[in-house]
Amino acid sequence: MINNEQVIGYLPDERPQFWKLLLYALQQVIVMFPATVAVAIITGFHISTTIFASGLATLCFVLVTGRKIPLYYGSSFSYIAAIGSLMASEALAGYGLNDKIAIAQFGIVMSGFVSIAAGFIVNRFGQDTIEKILPASITGPIAMVIGLTLAGTALQDAASIAIDAAGTPAVPESQAAFATNMAWVVSLVTLIATILFSVYLKGFAGQIPLLLGPIVGCLTAFIIRLATGIDLFKVLPETANSGFFALPIFTLPKPTWMAVMAIMPVAIATIPESTAHIYQLDIYVNDLANKKKVGKKYNIAELLGLNLIGDGLGDIVAGLIGGPAGTNYGENISAMAITRVFSIPVLIAASIIAMVISCFTPLINAIYSIPTSVIGGMEIYLFGAIAAQGVAIMIEKKVDMFSARNIAVIATIMVIGLGGQYAYGGNIPFFGIEIPCIAGAAIFGIIMNLILNIGKRK
């Protein structure tokens, strides 16, 4: 028989001792850190603001869900393609970085309302309603398109060499070809190291391959600098903060329909992920409750609608201050499952620690200097993983790939999304307007699915 003293772990409404609480909270920050920072680096958002936004959004999530759902909010890879395409578009060519971020912020804020609306629909009509509008035959290929439209960006970054503050290569022209080869070496080392860590490391170390892989890549770039004189590390801009502490750079959203069309539809693809997380969490928490014999059931799965509302609020909060869109993190759920620490006070402490760390200037500047080739190596793995997740969604939901309806929906989403990216640079010209390829693919897929299901037998 298992008694209470033999089972170590903390349920959502339990609080560890203070020193344990701080250690558990720091662990949660370390787990979320690599992915959240990677999103900021890839999209061009301010790193300090992104970290701060993750902490603030988590606090808001915990409060709006009544301290019942132990989830950490961090930046989402699903939005990278839409945000990156928007900020790199010709329409924003003459804008400064903060202006581009401000325009993207408006789309991020509006995407939050998609999740909130989905949450209210679930609360009112049940989860089946969402699955009818957004079945796996839509959300799966959308996730695949999101990942695959970034394939070109990943390879370009993998071969990138350092540039100075003026935007010119930091190596002589005669060494450019050799420097590019060294960049490929760094990116491949980063890619292989990240994959090996994610596959073979177990326990806590297995949760942070996105931290360990780039460290190996940076060490490789440092060795190359010592051996060849080729410096692949990025030069800090003149505007980089000096000193020990500095507040993050906060910007306000600038309303524009272009941002709404580019970013808002991506929220559709994050709903299945958030749904899977809440059911996964329910299993872990109640398993611990049973082993501790607390005589209480935690009905977390029944809070799906509230979870989606909290997720949407997180996007709005992050978007209002200058952070990327996000979602609740599977990495943190895995860390909680391994340690059996599901304490809400731990997540609150983690949120506060993240906001404090965001003001630590030496750390932020060190992250800014990471070679682009290191980021490119990570991107090859991450963007492919996003696409693979789309396949996983369809497998998990047992999508019938021999159904003419499903094939029609999946095929059109894939071709419109990928074709729009590689033929038109991400924006499809249509009757005088520019439609972002991901948004166009998602909208067409939803409409096509609804039309094809008219008169379909239950």
LINRAFEN-V751363 format. One record per helix or strand of 3 or more residues. SS is the DSSP state (~ for helix, > for strand). FROM is the first residue (numbers start at 0). TO is the last residue. If there is no record, write none. Layout:
[[SS,FROM,TO] [SS,FROM,TO]]
//
This chain:
[[~,3,5] [~,17,42] [~,46,63] [>,72,74] [~,76,87] [~,89,91] [~,96,124] [~,126,132] [~,135,147] [~,150,157] [~,172,199] [~,202,206] [~,208,227] [~,256,291] [~,300,320] [>,325,327] [~,329,338] [~,343,356] [~,360,367] [~,371,395] [~,403,423] [>,426,429] [>,432,435] [~,436,451]]
//
